[in-house]
Every structure is written in C-alpha cells, then in structure tokens.
Amino acid sequence: MELIRGLHNLRPRHRGCVATIGAFDGVHLGHQAVIRHLLDKSRDLALPSAIIVFEPLPREYFSPIKAPARIMSFWEKCRALEALGVDKVLRIRFNERLREMSAQQFVDQVLVDGLGVRYVVLGDDFRFGSDRQGDYRFIQEQGKRYGYDAGPTPTCSIDEERVSSTRIREALESADFREAERLLGRPYSISGKVIYGRQLGKTIGTPTANLELRRLRAPLSGVYAVEVSGGGLERAWGVANVGVRPTVDDSIKANLEVHLLDREIELYGQHIEVIFRHKLRDEQKFDSVDELKENIARDIENTRAWFSRN
C-alpha cells in the first residue's frame, strides 16, 4: 500500500482511481462495508483504490483535549487498511486552510484535479467541507459535471443499531470486550513499538514493556488481563496498565505498559500487539511504591486465575 503524505505529493501517476473519504477510526465492520464496496468497484473498473484521511482528525484539531479518544493510531489504521487490500492512502493535513475549504473546493482540488477520481464511495452519514454541503448527494451531482460516478454505502447495523466508533468507545470504556470484538470484527488490541521507559518495573521485580501509543488519550483506562503477540511471542499472558501512572508520574499523556507472566524476553525495539481480554481494576494512585508492588502482585494472581478459567 502506498501512503501519499499530503496534496503536494500527488503526482500524475496517482490520477485515475476509486476513492472514499473518512476517519476510519477503528476500521470496524461499518468501515469494512465501505471498503468492500470500494474494492469491488476498484476491481470492476480495473483502477487502484484510494482512501482519503485527515491528520489530525478534525475534532482533534478543534479541541485536542476534549476530542474522543482514538480507537487506533494512524499507523495501526494504515496497517488495517493495507490488510484489507487498499492500494493507496492519501493523508491530508487538517489545518486552517483545509478547515476553510468548501465542499466545492474540496471536490475541485482533491477529487478532480488531485486524484482524477472515476468513482467515489461515500458513507451515507459522511459530511465534509466548511459549509457542510459535502455529502453523497453533492458528490453525485458533481460527478455529472466532472464525469465520475458515485455510490452510497448503506449503514451497517448490529442489533438494529448502527455500528460506529462511538459505540465501540462506549464498549471499551465499560470493558465489554466481547461487544467491542463483535463491532470491530476482531479482538480489540493496541500495537506499537516497545520503547525505553523509566525502568521502575524492573527495579521492583516486575519488568514491563512500554508501548508508544502515538495518541494523547486511549479509549480505555485501568489494569487488564491481556495477550501479547509479536517479538517472538504468540498470545503470551500478561498484565497491562493503560493510563497516566499516577503513583510514579505526573503526566496527562496516556501510557501502555505490559508485564509478561512467566516470561523473560528482550522486547526493546520490537513491534508487539496487546490484545485486551478482561479488566481487573481501575487505575489507582497508591501511597507508596511498596503498596504499588503489592497490588501488582495481586493483579498477576488475578490475571493467572482469569486465564485459567477462560
């Protein structure tokens, strides 16, 4: 899959494609329905498929602290899209210039002049442009003018309720991982490269692998029983903490650190996936490192017990 970093990197060879636009946070079953439509049209027309995304997400641009937590990082999203068979991702920087761009300007500059689209797939609830005029009907009308076709993708529903990123965030917040898996079409996980942390875990006898989340906040917080794959591991049991480490840190940025049960393996620099299975407790601030150690030992016992039962 090719990642095109910005409109200024579009070249003549990128013209002529089947395209769609969206946040695709989570690449859940609803998104997958849009992508299936995209890929079907791509095959029918013998043209590459392209997905247009914005970075940062518009809500993050307007209010970074209050914006909904990302279900996945941008790079996790790219890997998921590549696995589904998407040919190109055009990442457009969301800034003041883009915020002020009307739907008409977006069609002219991005879809027509930039990508030379031949077919546009659009979810039935998607809106774009500073005037909010950009929707499926608008795209379809512009297609008659510019010579491309367009098709809507019906809403994907489970239990008569629309599959959405909001619904998945609610499931993750309540630690309903079965529901999240049902909506995502796969278990919820966070993946990334293991980086050097503060080494506190090693000094208290419970070394941890620290992951770079590449997002301000995670959609879940607390201590969890997890499975870890990658870096030579395959579904290894572990205890993960997602949060701001209130006992030892004073940051507002979320961290993920995982302790592997009965394993000693060097993971620095490795890319791993942490699959969330069960919430053990909320993140807590303890009065001392000794109290933290006691609770970590209890978390390990509870994790071992949960996996033994499930």
N, C-alpha and C positions, 0 to 999 in steps of 0.2 A: 504493500500500500504506500502511496506517495503522500507525504504531508507538504502542502503548499503554505508557506508561512507568510500570509499577507497578500493583499491585492497586487502589491508592487512586484511580487514574484510570479504572477501569471504570465505565461508565455503562449505564443500561437499554438503550440502543441497541446495546450490544455483546452482549446476550444473544441466544442462538439462533445456533449456529454448528457447524461441523465442525472438530474440533481434534486436534492431536497435540502431543507433548511431546518435547524432546530438545535436545542440544547443537548438532547440525548443524554441527560444525566441519569446514569444507571443502565442505559441500554436495556431497558426492561421489555416485557412482552409487547407492550404497545409500540415501543420504538422498533422492535423487531418486525412487527407487521408492516410498518412504514418501509423498513429496509428491504423486506421481501418484495414489496411492490416495486421499489427502486431497482432491485437486482433483476426482477422479471422483465421490466422494461429495458434495462440495460442489455439483457440477452436478446430480446426481441429486435432491438434496433442496432445491435452489434456496436454499441458505444460504451465507453467507460462510465462507471457510476461515480458520483461525487456527492459528498456531504459538506454543507457549509455550516460552520460553527463559529461562535463568538467567544473570545477570551479577553478580559474576564467575562463571565456571564453578566448580562445586563443588570440583574438585581444586585450582583456583587459590585458593579461599578457605581451604582447609585447609593448603596448602603452596605459596605463590606461587613460590618459587624452584625447587622440585623438580617442580612440575606440568609435564605435557607442553607443549611449545611449541605455540601456536596455529597452525593452518594458515592461518587468515584472521582478520582483526579482526572485531569485532562489526559495524562498518558495511559491510565487504565482504560479510559474511553477509547483512545486510539487502538489499543490492543484488542478491545472487544469488537470494534468496527472492522478491524483487519481480519479477525477470526471469522466474521460473518461473510467476508468476501468483498467488502467495499474497496474500490480501486483508488480513490483519492479523497483526502480531507482538505478543504480549504479553511484555514484558521484566519479569521479576520479580527483584528484588534478592536475591541469595543472601547471607543473613546468619544470625545465631544463631537468630533467630525462625523462619526458614524451615528451618534445619537440624534444629530440634526438632519440626517439623511432621510428624505421622504421615501415612501414606498415606491414611487415612480422612479426616483433617482437610483434606488437600490436595484430595481429591475434593469434599468438602462445600463448602469455602470458595472454591476456584478454579474447578473444573469446573462445579459445580452452581449455587452462589449467585452466583459471579462471571460466568461466561460462559454459563450456561444451555445447556450442550452438548447437541446432539441426536445426535451421532455422534462417537466417539473412535477415531482410528487410532493404533496403537502398535506400534513395532518389537518383534520377538519377544525381544530381549535387553535391553530397557529396564527399569530398576528405579528407583523413587522412594519418598520418604518416609523418615523417621528409622528406621523399623522394617524398611525394605527390602521391605515387603509389597506395594508398588505394582508390579504387572506387568500383563500383558494379562489374565490370569485374574481378578485382583482388579478391574480396570476393568470387565470383562464382568459380574461378579457385582453390582457396584454399579449397573450400568446397569439391571438387572432391578428394583432398588429405586427408582431415580430416573427411570426411563422414557427412557433413551437407549440407543442401540445401540453396539456396538464391533466392530472388526475388526482382526485382526493383519496385519502386513506380513511376508511371508517374507524370509528372509535373501537378500541379493543377493551372488552369488559369481562370481568370475572365476578360471579355472584351478582350480576346486574349492576355492577359499579365499575366505573371507568378505571382502567389501570393507569396509574400516574406516579410520578416521582414523589409527590406529596403523600400519597397513600403508602408508599414504601418507607418514607422517612418516619411516618407515624408507626409503622410496624417495627422499625428498628429502634425507635425511641422507647417502645414498650417491650423490647426484647422478644418480639414474636417472630423468631427466625424462620419458622415454618411458613408463615404468611408472606414474609419477605421473599423467601425462595419461590413460593407459588407465583408471585407477581413478577419476579425477575427472570424466572425460568432457570435459575441456578442458585446455589447457596450464596449468601452474602459474604463477601470477603473484601479485605483490603490488601493490596500488594504494593511492593516497593523495594527499594534497595536498603540493605542494612547499613546503618551509619554508626559512627562512634558516639556514644552517649557520655554521661557523667561517671560511668563505671561504678555507681553506688551498688547496683545489684551484685556485682562481683565481690565487693568488699563485705557484703552481708550474707554471702553464700548462695545467692540466687541470681546468677548472671542472666542478663536479658539481651535480646536482640532488639535494637531500636530502629524503627522504620520512619523514613521521611514521608510524612503524609501529603505534602505539597498542597495543602489547603489550610485555611485558617481554623476551621472547625470540622469535626467529624460528626456524622449523623447519629452517633451513639456515644455513650459515656459510661464508664464503670469497669468492672473486672469480669472477665469472661473465660469460660472453658472454650478452647479453640483447637483447631487442627492446622498444622503448618506443613506446607509443601514447598519445594524448591531448595536449592543449595545442597542437594544430596538427600533431602528429606521427602517423605511421602506420607502425608496425613499423620504426622507426629503429634502427640498430645502436648498441649501447652496451656499456660495461664497468661492471658493478655490484659494489660491495663490500657484503657483509652481515656485520656483526659489531660489535665494540666499538672499532675503530680503535686498536689497541694502540700504534702508533708515535706518535700525536698526542693520545691521550685516555686517561683512566683510568676510564671508566665501565663499569658492568656491564650497562647497558641497550643492547639491540641497535639499530643504525642501518642504514639503507639509503641509499647514495649512488651515483648513476649518472652516468658521463661519456658523453656522446653523441659518436659518431665523425663527424667532418666536418660538424658542425652547431654553429651559434651561435644560440641561441634563448632568449628570456627565459621562464622557466617558473615563477617565484615566484608562489604562489597558485593555480597550475593543478593540476587533478586528472589524474594520469597513471597508466598501468598498465605495470608492468615484468614482461615475460614471460621466464622463465628457460629458457635453451636448452642451456648447456654450462658445466661447471665448469672453470675454468682452473687454480686452485690454492687451497690453504688460506690463510686469513688469517695474516699473519706480522707480527712486530714487527721493524722494521728499526732499525739503529743510528743512522741519520741521515735527515734529510729528503732529502738527495741520493740516498741508496740507495733511498728510497721512490720518488723520481721515476724512477729507472732501471727499477724493477720495474713501475711504472705504464706506462711506455713499452713495455715488453715485453708487458704484458697487452694493450695496444691492438693491437700487432702480431699477437699470437696470436688475438685476437678477430677481427680482419680476415681472418686466414688461415682460421679455422674457418668463418666465414660464407661465404667464397669457395668452400669445399669442400662446403658443405651447402645 
